[in-house]
Amino acid sequence: MQSTLEEILVKHDWIMTFAHSPDILSLLRTNDSPSPLQFGRLWASSEGLKKALAELQSDLDLLHNAIAVLQSQKSRLQSFENNYKILRCAG
């Protein structure tokens, strides 16, 4: 399935409002070790971030490939344009 640019951007909108959980903030502030319950929640959250990062990288790769194709097409059109300019100057 192909995604539009807008769909890709909307899919990752949540990142701008993402914040650490209270567990993380507390542990970073106190430098305490997480309790077993906190550890489980942190591990699950970490796995979710890994998945989100992989999806984001996949979309970045898709966009990079699309940009490469468009740059190649632009170069081709510029080459045609240059040929027209040469012929106009010669004429």
PyMOL Python script that loads the backbone (N, CA, C, O; Angstrom):
from pymol import cmd

cmd.read_pdbstr("""\
ATOM      1  N   MET A   1       0.838  -1.179   0.000  1.00  0.00           N
ATOM      2  CA  MET A   1       0.000   0.000   0.000  1.00  0.00           C
ATOM      3  C   MET A   1       0.884   1.244   0.000  1.00  0.00           C
ATOM      4  O   MET A   1       1.827   1.343   0.785  1.00  0.00           O
ATOM      5  N   GLN A   2       0.579   2.174  -0.868  1.00  0.00           N
ATOM      6  CA  GLN A   2       1.326   3.414  -0.931  1.00  0.00           C
ATOM      7  C   GLN A   2       0.669   4.455  -0.034  1.00  0.00           C
ATOM      8  O   GLN A   2      -0.555   4.568   0.022  1.00  0.00           O
ATOM      9  N   SER A   3       1.493   5.200   0.654  1.00  0.00           N
ATOM     10  CA  SER A   3       0.999   6.258   1.531  1.00  0.00           C
ATOM     11  C   SER A   3       1.259   7.610   0.887  1.00  0.00           C
ATOM     12  O   SER A   3       2.259   7.809   0.198  1.00  0.00           O
ATOM     13  N   THR A   4       0.344   8.526   1.126  1.00  0.00           N
ATOM     14  CA  THR A   4       0.587   9.884   0.664  1.00  0.00           C
ATOM     15  C   THR A   4       1.472  10.584   1.689  1.00  0.00           C
ATOM     16  O   THR A   4       1.606  10.130   2.825  1.00  0.00           O
ATOM     17  N   LEU A   5       2.062  11.679   1.279  1.00  0.00           N
ATOM     18  CA  LEU A   5       2.901  12.451   2.189  1.00  0.00           C
ATOM     19  C   LEU A   5       2.102  12.880   3.417  1.00  0.00           C
ATOM     20  O   LEU A   5       2.599  12.810   4.541  1.00  0.00           O
ATOM     21  N   GLU A   6       0.884  13.316   3.203  1.00  0.00           N
ATOM     22  CA  GLU A   6       0.043  13.747   4.320  1.00  0.00           C
ATOM     23  C   GLU A   6      -0.219  12.594   5.294  1.00  0.00           C
ATOM     24  O   GLU A   6      -0.181  12.789   6.509  1.00  0.00           O
ATOM     25  N   GLU A   7      -0.481  11.405   4.770  1.00  0.00           N
ATOM     26  CA  GLU A   7      -0.725  10.241   5.635  1.00  0.00           C
ATOM     27  C   GLU A   7       0.510   9.918   6.470  1.00  0.00           C
ATOM     28  O   GLU A   7       0.401   9.574   7.647  1.00  0.00           O
ATOM     29  N   ILE A   8       1.678  10.029   5.856  1.00  0.00           N
ATOM     30  CA  ILE A   8       2.920   9.750   6.588  1.00  0.00           C
ATOM     31  C   ILE A   8       3.099  10.764   7.715  1.00  0.00           C
ATOM     32  O   ILE A   8       3.426  10.391   8.842  1.00  0.00           O
ATOM     33  N   LEU A   9       2.887  12.039   7.414  1.00  0.00           N
ATOM     34  CA  LEU A   9       3.055  13.073   8.433  1.00  0.00           C
ATOM     35  C   LEU A   9       2.041  12.916   9.560  1.00  0.00           C
ATOM     36  O   LEU A   9       2.392  13.047  10.733  1.00  0.00           O
ATOM     37  N   VAL A  10       0.798  12.637   9.217  1.00  0.00           N
ATOM     38  CA  VAL A  10      -0.247  12.470  10.234  1.00  0.00           C
ATOM     39  C   VAL A  10       0.052  11.264  11.124  1.00  0.00           C
ATOM     40  O   VAL A  10      -0.195  11.296  12.330  1.00  0.00           O
ATOM     41  N   LYS A  11       0.582  10.208  10.523  1.00  0.00           N
ATOM     42  CA  LYS A  11       0.877   8.988  11.284  1.00  0.00           C
ATOM     43  C   LYS A  11       1.870   9.259  12.418  1.00  0.00           C
ATOM     44  O   LYS A  11       1.845   8.587  13.449  1.00  0.00           O
ATOM     45  N   HIS A  12       2.737  10.241  12.217  1.00  0.00           N
ATOM     46  CA  HIS A  12       3.778  10.517  13.209  1.00  0.00           C
ATOM     47  C   HIS A  12       3.522  11.801  14.004  1.00  0.00           C
ATOM     48  O   HIS A  12       4.404  12.268  14.725  1.00  0.00           O
ATOM     49  N   ASP A  13       2.329  12.368  13.877  1.00  0.00           N
ATOM     50  CA  ASP A  13       1.974  13.593  14.610  1.00  0.00           C
ATOM     51  C   ASP A  13       2.121  13.442  16.120  1.00  0.00           C
ATOM     52  O   ASP A  13       2.510  14.390  16.802  1.00  0.00           O
ATOM     53  N   TRP A  14       1.819  12.283  16.634  1.00  0.00           N
ATOM     54  CA  TRP A  14       1.819  12.052  18.077  1.00  0.00           C
ATOM     55  C   TRP A  14       3.186  12.299  18.701  1.00  0.00           C
ATOM     56  O   TRP A  14       3.281  12.559  19.900  1.00  0.00           O
ATOM     57  N   ILE A  15       4.241  12.221  17.902  1.00  0.00           N
ATOM     58  CA  ILE A  15       5.598  12.362  18.435  1.00  0.00           C
ATOM     59  C   ILE A  15       5.799  13.756  19.036  1.00  0.00           C
ATOM     60  O   ILE A  15       6.513  13.910  20.027  1.00  0.00           O
ATOM     61  N   MET A  16       5.174  14.760  18.440  1.00  0.00           N
ATOM     62  CA  MET A  16       5.348  16.129  18.925  1.00  0.00           C
ATOM     63  C   MET A  16       4.732  16.338  20.307  1.00  0.00           C
ATOM     64  O   MET A  16       5.112  17.272  21.012  1.00  0.00           O
ATOM     65  N   THR A  17       3.805  15.500  20.697  1.00  0.00           N
ATOM     66  CA  THR A  17       3.161  15.651  22.005  1.00  0.00           C
ATOM     67  C   THR A  17       3.574  14.551  22.979  1.00  0.00           C
ATOM     68  O   THR A  17       3.072  14.499  24.101  1.00  0.00           O
ATOM     69  N   PHE A  18       4.477  13.681  22.561  1.00  0.00           N
ATOM     70  CA  PHE A  18       4.920  12.585  23.418  1.00  0.00           C
ATOM     71  C   PHE A  18       5.709  13.145  24.596  1.00  0.00           C
ATOM     72  O   PHE A  18       6.495  14.079  24.441  1.00  0.00           O
ATOM     73  N   ALA A  19       5.495  12.575  25.757  1.00  0.00           N
ATOM     74  CA  ALA A  19       6.237  12.977  26.952  1.00  0.00           C
ATOM     75  C   ALA A  19       6.569  11.725  27.756  1.00  0.00           C
ATOM     76  O   ALA A  19       5.903  10.696  27.643  1.00  0.00           O
ATOM     77  N   HIS A  20       7.603  11.839  28.562  1.00  0.00           N
ATOM     78  CA  HIS A  20       7.963  10.720  29.433  1.00  0.00           C
ATOM     79  C   HIS A  20       6.837  10.433  30.424  1.00  0.00           C
ATOM     80  O   HIS A  20       6.089  11.325  30.825  1.00  0.00           O
ATOM     81  N   SER A  21       6.743   9.173  30.801  1.00  0.00           N
ATOM     82  CA  SER A  21       5.773   8.790  31.827  1.00  0.00           C
ATOM     83  C   SER A  21       6.250   9.322  33.181  1.00  0.00           C
ATOM     84  O   SER A  21       7.431   9.620  33.354  1.00  0.00           O
ATOM     85  N   PRO A  22       5.326   9.437  34.138  1.00  0.00           N
ATOM     86  CA  PRO A  22       5.729   9.867  35.484  1.00  0.00           C
ATOM     87  C   PRO A  22       6.797   8.950  36.087  1.00  0.00           C
ATOM     88  O   PRO A  22       7.662   9.413  36.830  1.00  0.00           O
ATOM     89  N   ASP A  23       6.740   7.641  35.767  1.00  0.00           N
ATOM     90  CA  ASP A  23       7.760   6.716  36.271  1.00  0.00           C
ATOM     91  C   ASP A  23       9.153   7.153  35.833  1.00  0.00           C
ATOM     92  O   ASP A  23      10.071   7.224  36.650  1.00  0.00           O
ATOM     93  N   ILE A  24       9.307   7.444  34.558  1.00  0.00           N
ATOM     94  CA  ILE A  24      10.622   7.840  34.031  1.00  0.00           C
ATOM     95  C   ILE A  24      11.080   9.137  34.684  1.00  0.00           C
ATOM     96  O   ILE A  24      12.222   9.246  35.130  1.00  0.00           O
ATOM     97  N   LEU A  25      10.186  10.117  34.738  1.00  0.00           N
ATOM     98  CA  LEU A  25      10.558  11.407  35.316  1.00  0.00           C
ATOM     99  C   LEU A  25      10.999  11.255  36.765  1.00  0.00           C
ATOM    100  O   LEU A  25      11.985  11.858  37.187  1.00  0.00           O
ATOM    101  N   SER A  26      10.268  10.451  37.520  1.00  0.00           N
ATOM    102  CA  SER A  26      10.613  10.227  38.924  1.00  0.00           C
ATOM    103  C   SER A  26      11.967   9.532  39.052  1.00  0.00           C
ATOM    104  O   SER A  26      12.801   9.929  39.866  1.00  0.00           O
ATOM    105  N   LEU A  27      12.176   8.503  38.252  1.00  0.00           N
ATOM    106  CA  LEU A  27      13.438   7.758  38.329  1.00  0.00           C
ATOM    107  C   LEU A  27      14.624   8.612  37.878  1.00  0.00           C
ATOM    108  O   LEU A  27      15.711   8.509  38.447  1.00  0.00           O
ATOM    109  N   LEU A  28      14.428   9.437  36.880  1.00  0.00           N
ATOM    110  CA  LEU A  28      15.510  10.320  36.435  1.00  0.00           C
ATOM    111  C   LEU A  28      15.830  11.372  37.494  1.00  0.00           C
ATOM    112  O   LEU A  28      16.988  11.746  37.678  1.00  0.00           O
ATOM    113  N   ARG A  29      14.809  11.839  38.178  1.00  0.00           N
ATOM    114  CA  ARG A  29      14.993  12.864  39.206  1.00  0.00           C
ATOM    115  C   ARG A  29      15.690  12.288  40.441  1.00  0.00           C
ATOM    116  O   ARG A  29      16.562  12.934  41.022  1.00  0.00           O
ATOM    117  N   THR A  30      15.304  11.073  40.839  1.00  0.00           N
ATOM    118  CA  THR A  30      15.827  10.495  42.083  1.00  0.00           C
ATOM    119  C   THR A  30      17.023   9.583  41.870  1.00  0.00           C
ATOM    120  O   THR A  30      17.764   9.296  42.810  1.00  0.00           O
ATOM    121  N   ASN A  31      17.214   9.126  40.639  1.00  0.00           N
ATOM    122  CA  ASN A  31      18.276   8.175  40.304  1.00  0.00           C
ATOM    123  C   ASN A  31      18.097   6.840  41.041  1.00  0.00           C
ATOM    124  O   ASN A  31      19.066   6.110  41.248  1.00  0.00           O
ATOM    125  N   ASP A  32      16.863   6.528  41.435  1.00  0.00           N
ATOM    126  CA  ASP A  32      16.559   5.247  42.080  1.00  0.00           C
ATOM    127  C   ASP A  32      16.444   4.154  41.024  1.00  0.00           C
ATOM    128  O   ASP A  32      16.228   4.432  39.844  1.00  0.00           O
ATOM    129  N   SER A  33      16.591   2.918  41.462  1.00  0.00           N
ATOM    130  CA  SER A  33      16.336   1.779  40.577  1.00  0.00           C
ATOM    131  C   SER A  33      14.829   1.586  40.470  1.00  0.00           C
ATOM    132  O   SER A  33      14.107   1.822  41.439  1.00  0.00           O
ATOM    133  N   PRO A  34      14.346   1.162  39.306  1.00  0.00           N
ATOM    134  CA  PRO A  34      12.899   0.951  39.174  1.00  0.00           C
ATOM    135  C   PRO A  34      12.439  -0.267  39.972  1.00  0.00           C
ATOM    136  O   PRO A  34      13.168  -1.247  40.122  1.00  0.00           O
ATOM    137  N   SER A  35      11.224  -0.178  40.472  1.00  0.00           N
ATOM    138  CA  SER A  35      10.611  -1.335  41.122  1.00  0.00           C
ATOM    139  C   SER A  35      10.288  -2.352  40.035  1.00  0.00           C
ATOM    140  O   SER A  35      10.304  -2.006  38.854  1.00  0.00           O
ATOM    141  N   PRO A  36       9.992  -3.605  40.403  1.00  0.00           N
ATOM    142  CA  PRO A  36       9.620  -4.592  39.381  1.00  0.00           C
ATOM    143  C   PRO A  36       8.424  -4.140  38.539  1.00  0.00           C
ATOM    144  O   PRO A  36       8.402  -4.373  37.331  1.00  0.00           O
ATOM    145  N   LEU A  37       7.434  -3.500  39.159  1.00  0.00           N
ATOM    146  CA  LEU A  37       6.270  -3.014  38.415  1.00  0.00           C
ATOM    147  C   LEU A  37       6.686  -1.901  37.449  1.00  0.00           C
ATOM    148  O   LEU A  37       6.282  -1.899  36.286  1.00  0.00           O
ATOM    149  N   GLN A  38       7.489  -0.965  37.935  1.00  0.00           N
ATOM    150  CA  GLN A  38       7.973   0.115  37.068  1.00  0.00           C
ATOM    151  C   GLN A  38       8.820  -0.446  35.931  1.00  0.00           C
ATOM    152  O   GLN A  38       8.717   0.000  34.788  1.00  0.00           O
ATOM    153  N   PHE A  39       9.651  -1.420  36.256  1.00  0.00           N
ATOM    154  CA  PHE A  39      10.508  -2.014  35.232  1.00  0.00           C
ATOM    155  C   PHE A  39       9.668  -2.607  34.104  1.00  0.00           C
ATOM    156  O   PHE A  39       9.990  -2.438  32.928  1.00  0.00           O
ATOM    157  N   GLY A  40       8.600  -3.298  34.464  1.00  0.00           N
ATOM    158  CA  GLY A  40       7.719  -3.889  33.451  1.00  0.00           C
ATOM    159  C   GLY A  40       7.082  -2.830  32.568  1.00  0.00           C
ATOM    160  O   GLY A  40       7.018  -2.983  31.348  1.00  0.00           O
ATOM    161  N   ARG A  41       6.612  -1.753  33.190  1.00  0.00           N
ATOM    162  CA  ARG A  41       6.003  -0.666  32.404  1.00  0.00           C
ATOM    163  C   ARG A  41       7.038   0.027  31.524  1.00  0.00           C
ATOM    164  O   ARG A  41       6.759   0.366  30.374  1.00  0.00           O
ATOM    165  N   LEU A  42       8.230   0.234  32.070  1.00  0.00           N
ATOM    166  CA  LEU A  42       9.289   0.890  31.295  1.00  0.00           C
ATOM    167  C   LEU A  42       9.722   0.019  30.122  1.00  0.00           C
ATOM    168  O   LEU A  42       9.962   0.523  29.025  1.00  0.00           O
ATOM    169  N   TRP A  43       9.820  -1.275  30.352  1.00  0.00           N
ATOM    170  CA  TRP A  43      10.220  -2.188  29.275  1.00  0.00           C
ATOM    171  C   TRP A  43       9.181  -2.161  28.157  1.00  0.00           C
ATOM    172  O   TRP A  43       9.534  -2.090  26.980  1.00  0.00           O
ATOM    173  N   ALA A  44       7.899  -2.216  28.524  1.00  0.00           N
ATOM    174  CA  ALA A  44       6.833  -2.187  27.514  1.00  0.00           C
ATOM    175  C   ALA A  44       6.859  -0.868  26.745  1.00  0.00           C
ATOM    176  O   ALA A  44       6.685  -0.853  25.526  1.00  0.00           O
ATOM    177  N   SER A  45       7.074   0.228  27.451  1.00  0.00           N
ATOM    178  CA  SER A  45       7.146   1.534  26.801  1.00  0.00           C
ATOM    179  C   SER A  45       8.348   1.604  25.864  1.00  0.00           C
ATOM    180  O   SER A  45       8.258   2.151  24.765  1.00  0.00           O
ATOM    181  N   SER A  46       9.456   1.054  26.301  1.00  0.00           N
ATOM    182  CA  SER A  46      10.670   1.032  25.479  1.00  0.00           C
ATOM    183  C   SER A  46      10.455   0.232  24.203  1.00  0.00           C
ATOM    184  O   SER A  46      10.912   0.629  23.131  1.00  0.00           O
ATOM    185  N   GLU A  47       9.766  -0.885  24.317  1.00  0.00           N
ATOM    186  CA  GLU A  47       9.477  -1.699  23.128  1.00  0.00           C
ATOM    187  C   GLU A  47       8.579  -0.937  22.159  1.00  0.00           C
ATOM    188  O   GLU A  47       8.752  -1.028  20.943  1.00  0.00           O
ATOM    189  N   GLY A  48       7.623  -0.188  22.696  1.00  0.00           N
ATOM    190  CA  GLY A  48       6.756   0.629  21.848  1.00  0.00           C
ATOM    191  C   GLY A  48       7.547   1.691  21.103  1.00  0.00           C
ATOM    192  O   GLY A  48       7.281   1.969  19.934  1.00  0.00           O
ATOM    193  N   LEU A  49       8.525   2.288  21.786  1.00  0.00           N
ATOM    194  CA  LEU A  49       9.367   3.290  21.133  1.00  0.00           C
ATOM    195  C   LEU A  49      10.222   2.665  20.036  1.00  0.00           C
ATOM    196  O   LEU A  49      10.417   3.267  18.979  1.00  0.00           O
ATOM    197  N   LYS A  50      10.729   1.465  20.283  1.00  0.00           N
ATOM    198  CA  LYS A  50      11.523   0.779  19.251  1.00  0.00           C
ATOM    199  C   LYS A  50      10.690   0.551  17.995  1.00  0.00           C
ATOM    200  O   LYS A  50      11.168   0.742  16.876  1.00  0.00           O
ATOM    201  N   LYS A  51       9.440   0.140  18.192  1.00  0.00           N
ATOM    202  CA  LYS A  51       8.545  -0.092  17.052  1.00  0.00           C
ATOM    203  C   LYS A  51       8.269   1.221  16.322  1.00  0.00           C
ATOM    204  O   LYS A  51       8.299   1.271  15.093  1.00  0.00           O
ATOM    205  N   ALA A  52       8.000   2.282  17.084  1.00  0.00           N
ATOM    206  CA  ALA A  52       7.728   3.586  16.471  1.00  0.00           C
ATOM    207  C   ALA A  52       8.942   4.091  15.703  1.00  0.00           C
ATOM    208  O   ALA A  52       8.799   4.648  14.614  1.00  0.00           O
ATOM    209  N   LEU A  53      10.132   3.903  16.258  1.00  0.00           N
ATOM    210  CA  LEU A  53      11.355   4.325  15.565  1.00  0.00           C
ATOM    211  C   LEU A  53      11.556   3.544  14.275  1.00  0.00           C
ATOM    212  O   LEU A  53      11.971   4.113  13.266  1.00  0.00           O
ATOM    213  N   ALA A  54      11.268   2.259  14.295  1.00  0.00           N
ATOM    214  CA  ALA A  54      11.405   1.439  13.084  1.00  0.00           C
ATOM    215  C   ALA A  54      10.415   1.894  12.009  1.00  0.00           C
ATOM    216  O   ALA A  54      10.766   1.964  10.832  1.00  0.00           O
ATOM    217  N   GLU A  55       9.183   2.201  12.410  1.00  0.00           N
ATOM    218  CA  GLU A  55       8.182   2.686  11.453  1.00  0.00           C
ATOM    219  C   GLU A  55       8.586   4.039  10.883  1.00  0.00           C
ATOM    220  O   GLU A  55       8.432   4.289   9.688  1.00  0.00           O
ATOM    221  N   LEU A  56       9.102   4.909  11.744  1.00  0.00           N
ATOM    222  CA  LEU A  56       9.542   6.223  11.289  1.00  0.00           C
ATOM    223  C   LEU A  56      10.706   6.085  10.310  1.00  0.00           C
ATOM    224  O   LEU A  56      10.735   6.761   9.283  1.00  0.00           O
ATOM    225  N   GLN A  57      11.665   5.212  10.623  1.00  0.00           N
ATOM    226  CA  GLN A  57      12.795   4.995   9.719  1.00  0.00           C
ATOM    227  C   GLN A  57      12.327   4.438   8.382  1.00  0.00           C
ATOM    228  O   GLN A  57      12.849   4.818   7.334  1.00  0.00           O
ATOM    229  N   SER A  58      11.355   3.548   8.413  1.00  0.00           N
ATOM    230  CA  SER A  58      10.807   2.998   7.179  1.00  0.00           C
ATOM    231  C   SER A  58      10.190   4.099   6.319  1.00  0.00           C
ATOM    232  O   SER A  58      10.388   4.131   5.105  1.00  0.00           O
ATOM    233  N   ASP A  59       9.442   4.999   6.955  1.00  0.00           N
ATOM    234  CA  ASP A  59       8.842   6.105   6.209  1.00  0.00           C
ATOM    235  C   ASP A  59       9.910   7.071   5.700  1.00  0.00           C
ATOM    236  O   ASP A  59       9.791   7.592   4.591  1.00  0.00           O
ATOM    237  N   LEU A  60      10.949   7.314   6.495  1.00  0.00           N
ATOM    238  CA  LEU A  60      12.048   8.162   6.031  1.00  0.00           C
ATOM    239  C   LEU A  60      12.748   7.540   4.826  1.00  0.00           C
ATOM    240  O   LEU A  60      13.102   8.246   3.882  1.00  0.00           O
ATOM    241  N   ASP A  61      12.949   6.230   4.855  1.00  0.00           N
ATOM    242  CA  ASP A  61      13.558   5.535   3.714  1.00  0.00           C
ATOM    243  C   ASP A  61      12.688   5.670   2.471  1.00  0.00           C
ATOM    244  O   ASP A  61      13.194   5.910   1.374  1.00  0.00           O
ATOM    245  N   LEU A  62      11.384   5.515   2.644  1.00  0.00           N
ATOM    246  CA  LEU A  62      10.444   5.663   1.531  1.00  0.00           C
ATOM    247  C   LEU A  62      10.532   7.066   0.934  1.00  0.00           C
ATOM    248  O   LEU A  62      10.588   7.228  -0.285  1.00  0.00           O
ATOM    249  N   LEU A  63      10.544   8.076   1.801  1.00  0.00           N
ATOM    250  CA  LEU A  63      10.633   9.460   1.333  1.00  0.00           C
ATOM    251  C   LEU A  63      11.976   9.737   0.662  1.00  0.00           C
ATOM    252  O   LEU A  63      12.037  10.441  -0.346  1.00  0.00           O
ATOM    253  N   HIS A  64      13.044   9.184   1.220  1.00  0.00           N
ATOM    254  CA  HIS A  64      14.372   9.352   0.619  1.00  0.00           C
ATOM    255  C   HIS A  64      14.393   8.768  -0.792  1.00  0.00           C
ATOM    256  O   HIS A  64      14.921   9.385  -1.717  1.00  0.00           O
ATOM    257  N   ASN A  65      13.828   7.600  -0.951  1.00  0.00           N
ATOM    258  CA  ASN A  65      13.779   6.964  -2.273  1.00  0.00           C
ATOM    259  C   ASN A  65      12.935   7.787  -3.243  1.00  0.00           C
ATOM    260  O   ASN A  65      13.291   7.930  -4.413  1.00  0.00           O
ATOM    261  N   ALA A  66      11.823   8.324  -2.761  1.00  0.00           N
ATOM    262  CA  ALA A  66      10.973   9.160  -3.616  1.00  0.00           C
ATOM    263  C   ALA A  66      11.719  10.421  -4.038  1.00  0.00           C
ATOM    264  O   ALA A  66      11.621  10.844  -5.190  1.00  0.00           O
ATOM    265  N   ILE A  67      12.460  11.018  -3.119  1.00  0.00           N
ATOM    266  CA  ILE A  67      13.241  12.214  -3.442  1.00  0.00           C
ATOM    267  C   ILE A  67      14.299  11.896  -4.483  1.00  0.00           C
ATOM    268  O   ILE A  67      14.522  12.687  -5.400  1.00  0.00           O
ATOM    269  N   ALA A  68      14.956  10.748  -4.353  1.00  0.00           N
ATOM    270  CA  ALA A  68      15.978  10.362  -5.332  1.00  0.00           C
ATOM    271  C   ALA A  68      15.374  10.226  -6.727  1.00  0.00           C
ATOM    272  O   ALA A  68      15.975  10.658  -7.711  1.00  0.00           O
ATOM    273  N   VAL A  69      14.202   9.633  -6.812  1.00  0.00           N
ATOM    274  CA  VAL A  69      13.528   9.482  -8.112  1.00  0.00           C
ATOM    275  C   VAL A  69      13.170  10.853  -8.678  1.00  0.00           C
ATOM    276  O   VAL A  69      13.395  11.118  -9.859  1.00  0.00           O
ATOM    277  N   LEU A  70      12.616  11.719  -7.840  1.00  0.00           N
ATOM    278  CA  LEU A  70      12.230  13.055  -8.305  1.00  0.00           C
ATOM    279  C   LEU A  70      13.444  13.878  -8.726  1.00  0.00           C
ATOM    280  O   LEU A  70      13.371  14.637  -9.693  1.00  0.00           O
ATOM    281  N   GLN A  71      14.555  13.736  -8.012  1.00  0.00           N
ATOM    282  CA  GLN A  71      15.770  14.454  -8.399  1.00  0.00           C
ATOM    283  C   GLN A  71      16.284  13.965  -9.745  1.00  0.00           C
ATOM    284  O   GLN A  71      16.757  14.759 -10.558  1.00  0.00           O
ATOM    285  N   SER A  72      16.194  12.687  -9.977  1.00  0.00           N
ATOM    286  CA  SER A  72      16.605  12.130 -11.265  1.00  0.00           C
ATOM    287  C   SER A  72      15.716  12.662 -12.387  1.00  0.00           C
ATOM    288  O   SER A  72      16.205  13.011 -13.462  1.00  0.00           O
ATOM    289  N   GLN A  73      14.422  12.721 -12.135  1.00  0.00           N
ATOM    290  CA  GLN A  73      13.496  13.240 -13.142  1.00  0.00           C
ATOM    291  C   GLN A  73      13.737  14.730 -13.390  1.00  0.00           C
ATOM    292  O   GLN A  73      13.651  15.197 -14.526  1.00  0.00           O
ATOM    293  N   LYS A  74      14.035  15.465 -12.335  1.00  0.00           N
ATOM    294  CA  LYS A  74      14.343  16.886 -12.478  1.00  0.00           C
ATOM    295  C   LYS A  74      15.594  17.065 -13.328  1.00  0.00           C
ATOM    296  O   LYS A  74      15.633  17.926 -14.207  1.00  0.00           O
ATOM    297  N   SER A  75      16.603  16.265 -13.072  1.00  0.00           N
ATOM    298  CA  SER A  75      17.845  16.336 -13.843  1.00  0.00           C
ATOM    299  C   SER A  75      17.585  16.068 -15.320  1.00  0.00           C
ATOM    300  O   SER A  75      18.146  16.734 -16.191  1.00  0.00           O
ATOM    301  N   ARG A  76      16.743  15.102 -15.587  1.00  0.00           N
ATOM    302  CA  ARG A  76      16.406  14.777 -16.983  1.00  0.00           C
ATOM    303  C   ARG A  76      15.716  15.955 -17.664  1.00  0.00           C
ATOM    304  O   ARG A  76      16.048  16.305 -18.796  1.00  0.00           O
ATOM    305  N   LEU A  77      14.752  16.565 -16.969  1.00  0.00           N
ATOM    306  CA  LEU A  77      14.059  17.718 -17.542  1.00  0.00           C
ATOM    307  C   LEU A  77      15.009  18.902 -17.739  1.00  0.00           C
ATOM    308  O   LEU A  77      14.902  19.626 -18.728  1.00  0.00           O
ATOM    309  N   GLN A  78      15.926  19.096 -16.809  1.00  0.00           N
ATOM    310  CA  GLN A  78      16.895  20.180 -16.957  1.00  0.00           C
ATOM    311  C   GLN A  78      17.803  19.944 -18.162  1.00  0.00           C
ATOM    312  O   GLN A  78      18.195  20.886 -18.850  1.00  0.00           O
ATOM    313  N   SER A  79      18.126  18.698 -18.405  1.00  0.00           N
ATOM    314  CA  SER A  79      18.933  18.358 -19.574  1.00  0.00           C
ATOM    315  C   SER A  79      18.183  18.715 -20.855  1.00  0.00           C
ATOM    316  O   SER A  79      18.763  19.294 -21.774  1.00  0.00           O
ATOM    317  N   PHE A  80      16.902  18.374 -20.919  1.00  0.00           N
ATOM    318  CA  PHE A  80      16.087  18.747 -22.078  1.00  0.00           C
ATOM    319  C   PHE A  80      16.031  20.268 -22.222  1.00  0.00           C
ATOM    320  O   PHE A  80      16.158  20.805 -23.322  1.00  0.00           O
ATOM    321  N   GLU A  81      15.839  20.945 -21.099  1.00  0.00           N
ATOM    322  CA  GLU A  81      15.765  22.404 -21.135  1.00  0.00           C
ATOM    323  C   GLU A  81      17.070  23.001 -21.666  1.00  0.00           C
ATOM    324  O   GLU A  81      17.046  23.938 -22.465  1.00  0.00           O
ATOM    325  N   ASN A  82      18.190  22.468 -21.229  1.00  0.00           N
ATOM    326  CA  ASN A  82      19.486  22.953 -21.714  1.00  0.00           C
ATOM    327  C   ASN A  82      19.631  22.744 -23.212  1.00  0.00           C
ATOM    328  O   ASN A  82      20.175  23.600 -23.909  1.00  0.00           O
ATOM    329  N   ASN A  83      19.150  21.617 -23.711  1.00  0.00           N
ATOM    330  CA  ASN A  83      19.203  21.362 -25.153  1.00  0.00           C
ATOM    331  C   ASN A  83      18.400  22.410 -25.917  1.00  0.00           C
ATOM    332  O   ASN A  83      18.839  22.886 -26.964  1.00  0.00           O
ATOM    333  N   TYR A  84      17.227  22.772 -25.399  1.00  0.00           N
ATOM    334  CA  TYR A  84      16.416  23.807 -26.045  1.00  0.00           C
ATOM    335  C   TYR A  84      17.155  25.151 -26.036  1.00  0.00           C
ATOM    336  O   TYR A  84      17.137  25.881 -27.027  1.00  0.00           O
ATOM    337  N   LYS A  85      17.802  25.469 -24.915  1.00  0.00           N
ATOM    338  CA  LYS A  85      18.541  26.734 -24.828  1.00  0.00           C
ATOM    339  C   LYS A  85      19.684  26.770 -25.842  1.00  0.00           C
ATOM    340  O   LYS A  85      19.915  27.791 -26.490  1.00  0.00           O
ATOM    341  N   ILE A  86      20.392  25.652 -25.975  1.00  0.00           N
ATOM    342  CA  ILE A  86      21.496  25.570 -26.935  1.00  0.00           C
ATOM    343  C   ILE A  86      20.977  25.781 -28.348  1.00  0.00           C
ATOM    344  O   ILE A  86      21.571  26.522 -29.131  1.00  0.00           O
ATOM    345  N   LEU A  87      19.865  25.126 -28.671  1.00  0.00           N
ATOM    346  CA  LEU A  87      19.305  25.250 -30.019  1.00  0.00           C
ATOM    347  C   LEU A  87      18.795  26.665 -30.284  1.00  0.00           C
ATOM    348  O   LEU A  87      18.913  27.165 -31.402  1.00  0.00           O
ATOM    349  N   ARG A  88      18.227  27.318 -29.257  1.00  0.00           N
ATOM    350  CA  ARG A  88      17.745  28.685 -29.421  1.00  0.00           C
ATOM    351  C   ARG A  88      18.906  29.641 -29.684  1.00  0.00           C
ATOM    352  O   ARG A  88      18.802  30.537 -30.521  1.00  0.00           O
ATOM    353  N   CYS A  89      20.014  29.444 -28.964  1.00  0.00           N
ATOM    354  CA  CYS A  89      21.184  30.305 -29.142  1.00  0.00           C
ATOM    355  C   CYS A  89      21.834  30.076 -30.501  1.00  0.00           C
ATOM    356  O   CYS A  89      22.371  31.005 -31.104  1.00  0.00           O
ATOM    357  N   ALA A  90      21.784  28.849 -30.973  1.00  0.00           N
ATOM    358  CA  ALA A  90      22.405  28.516 -32.262  1.00  0.00           C
ATOM    359  C   ALA A  90      21.575  29.042 -33.422  1.00  0.00           C
ATOM    360  O   ALA A  90      22.098  29.249 -34.517  1.00  0.00           O
ATOM    361  N   GLY A  91      20.299  29.259 -33.194  1.00  0.00           N
ATOM    362  CA  GLY A  91      19.399  29.611 -34.283  1.00  0.00           C
ATOM    363  C   GLY A  91      19.277  31.039 -34.564  1.00  0.00           C
ATOM    364  O   GLY A  91      18.538  31.430 -35.468  1.00  0.00           O
TER     365      GLY A  91
END
""", "prot")
cmd.dss("prot")
cmd.show_as("cartoon", "prot")
cmd.util.cbc("prot")
cmd.orient("prot")
